[in-house]
Amino acid sequence: MIDHGYGFRERCLFEIIYLEMMFNIAIDSQQSWRFAHVESVQELILESHFTPSSHWIVTSNHGYISYAQEELRRSFGQLKSRMLVPGEMALMELPASSTEAIERWQQEPPIFGRHIQPVHLAVKREGLANGPAEELEAMCALWLERLSASSGLQAGSGTRVAVHVRSGGARTEEEKAIREAFRSVIERSGGETVLAEPEVIVTVVIGEAAIYAGMMTHAEAGSDWPGGAMRFQREEGQISRAKFKLLEAERTFGLDYSAYRHALDVGAAPGGWTSLLLERGVHVTAIDPANMHPSLIGHPQLTYVKRNAADVPVEPNEFDLLVCDMSWSPKATAEMVIRLMDGVIAGGTILVTVKLMHKKPLQTIRDVTAMYAEHAQIIRAKQLFHNRDEITLYMMKY
Ligand SMILES: C[S@@+](CC[C@H](N)C(=O)[O-])C[C@H]1O[C@@H](n2cnc3c(N)ncnc32)[C@H](O)[C@@H]1O
């Protein structure tokens, strides 16, 4: 990961006085808050190297931020980047306006940039959450005014707002204090703070020296989850953690597994994916030389073929869904899946994990997608939160 030494002009701290804004807040809320110590926001002016320019916090799975950066560099031609959390979070400046940037990645969604959030405001972190709660609330009210002005979005009067506060490591008291302060300000101004299906998301990242805040719509964020980290509760008797990958694919790609009739699960053992498809009412043919979990054996909707997938023949039009989570070389897996796709109807769905065991993930993805592209439309390639050293390909058979 190249760090360009992109700095903030920390020497050029601008004290921006918001007396007028504070006056309005005091009148509107009719609260007797103690504003005495909250007279200014110490805003950090982010350096701009491009015109137009926009700043973003980009988050990837651990170890993949350099690939997220490379993807954005290829898409935008150039960028500036500064690491915030090693391997997984960076502050990036792109040579495009916010609107252009969002349009670009809505058309070409990034594979490794798991979550991209705008930076509309950067402030000095020092001492912010140490004072009384009402002072932090007053500060957050000022920030919110700034975020609304920069983003053109509102968080008050009936708007459903999610507040996502993150820092690099484990959850901290500071995160909690800032989240609570924002919630309180939003509720006071008539907004409704929610966890799911918000209209607007206020995003805050606590960096080492600075706090970065932004505001975006739910559609722009593409996820209800802070940093795109979609978390599921582990169920009693769950067969494998791998099940979370298929669950996340279902939500991320907007699939409805219950709409499928017959799925082929290649490399199915011990059966996390198979169990989810069975729960959705799909008939599953599971292929794996390894053992399926005993709880699945004898399931009336399951056909278990205990063999190497290379030796299993398929009949045309047997399946409307093919899923493959086989741990093997990406190209050899692609060859095998392409042969098995003969058993899938035209328009059928293919979901495949591509293992990134090599040092050149972008090249591997290019090679493998080129192989699949002759037989299927690649709808989306994405490293899901639950993908470790792999990505998920979502395709439709021609
Ligand atoms: C990561 S596990 C799959 C986990 C599964 N998706 C789940 O939810 O439990 C990979 C599986 O691929 C299987 N596998 C590897 N090579 C295979 C092949 N040639 N044919 C069939 N299965 C294979 C392995 O036996 C292993 O069980």
The ligand as an SDF file (V2000), in Angstrom:
LIG
                    3D

 27 29  0  0  0  0  0  0  0  0999 V2000
  -15.1680  -24.3680    1.8950 C   0  0  0  0  0  0  0  0  0  0  0  0
  -15.7640  -25.9740    1.8030 S   0  0  0  0  0  0  0  0  0  0  0  0
  -17.4410  -25.7070    1.3980 C   0  0  0  0  0  0  0  0  0  0  0  0
  -18.2720  -25.2630    2.5500 C   0  0  0  0  0  0  0  0  0  0  0  0
  -19.7310  -25.2770    2.2240 C   0  0  0  0  0  0  0  0  0  0  0  0
  -20.0930  -24.2350    1.2760 N   0  0  0  0  0  0  0  0  0  0  0  0
  -20.5880  -25.1050    3.4520 C   0  0  0  0  0  0  0  0  0  0  0  0
  -21.3920  -24.1800    3.4920 O   0  0  0  0  0  0  0  0  0  0  0  0
  -20.4850  -25.9030    4.3810 O   0  0  0  0  0  0  0  0  0  0  0  0
  -15.0760  -26.5520    0.3140 C   0  0  0  0  0  0  0  0  0  0  0  0
  -15.4760  -27.9530   -0.0730 C   0  0  0  0  0  0  0  0  0  0  0  0
  -15.0390  -28.1690   -1.4240 O   0  0  0  0  0  0  0  0  0  0  0  0
  -14.8820  -29.5530   -1.5530 C   0  0  0  0  0  0  0  0  0  0  0  0
  -14.1550  -29.8920   -2.7910 N   0  0  0  0  0  0  0  0  0  0  0  0
  -12.8780  -29.6160   -3.1330 C   0  0  0  0  0  0  0  0  0  0  0  0
  -12.6000  -30.1400   -4.3340 N   0  0  0  0  0  0  0  0  0  0  0  0
  -13.7410  -30.7430   -4.7810 C   0  0  0  0  0  0  0  0  0  0  0  0
  -14.1070  -31.4420   -5.9680 C   0  0  0  0  0  0  0  0  0  0  0  0
  -13.2150  -31.6510   -6.9460 N   0  0  0  0  0  0  0  0  0  0  0  0
  -15.3590  -31.9170   -6.0930 N   0  0  0  0  0  0  0  0  0  0  0  0
  -16.2700  -31.6980   -5.1130 C   0  0  0  0  0  0  0  0  0  0  0  0
  -15.9840  -31.0520   -3.9690 N   0  0  0  0  0  0  0  0  0  0  0  0
  -14.7290  -30.5760   -3.8060 C   0  0  0  0  0  0  0  0  0  0  0  0
  -14.1160  -29.9290   -0.2870 C   0  0  0  0  0  0  0  0  0  0  0  0
  -14.2290  -31.3180   -0.0150 O   0  0  0  0  0  0  0  0  0  0  0  0
  -14.8090  -29.0540    0.7490 C   0  0  0  0  0  0  0  0  0  0  0  0
  -15.7800  -29.7920    1.4550 O   0  0  0  0  0  0  0  0  0  0  0  0
  1  2  1  0
  2  3  1  0
  2 10  1  0
  3  4  1  0
  4  5  1  0
  5  6  1  0
  5  7  1  0
  7  8  2  0
  7  9  1  0
 10 11  1  0
 11 12  1  0
 11 26  1  0
 12 13  1  0
 13 14  1  0
 13 24  1  0
 14 15  1  0
 14 23  1  0
 15 16  2  0
 16 17  1  0
 17 18  1  0
 17 23  2  0
 18 19  1  0
 18 20  2  0
 20 21  1  0
 21 22  2  0
 22 23  1  0
 24 25  1  0
 24 26  1  0
 26 27  1  0
M  CHG  2   2   1   9  -1
M  END
$$$$
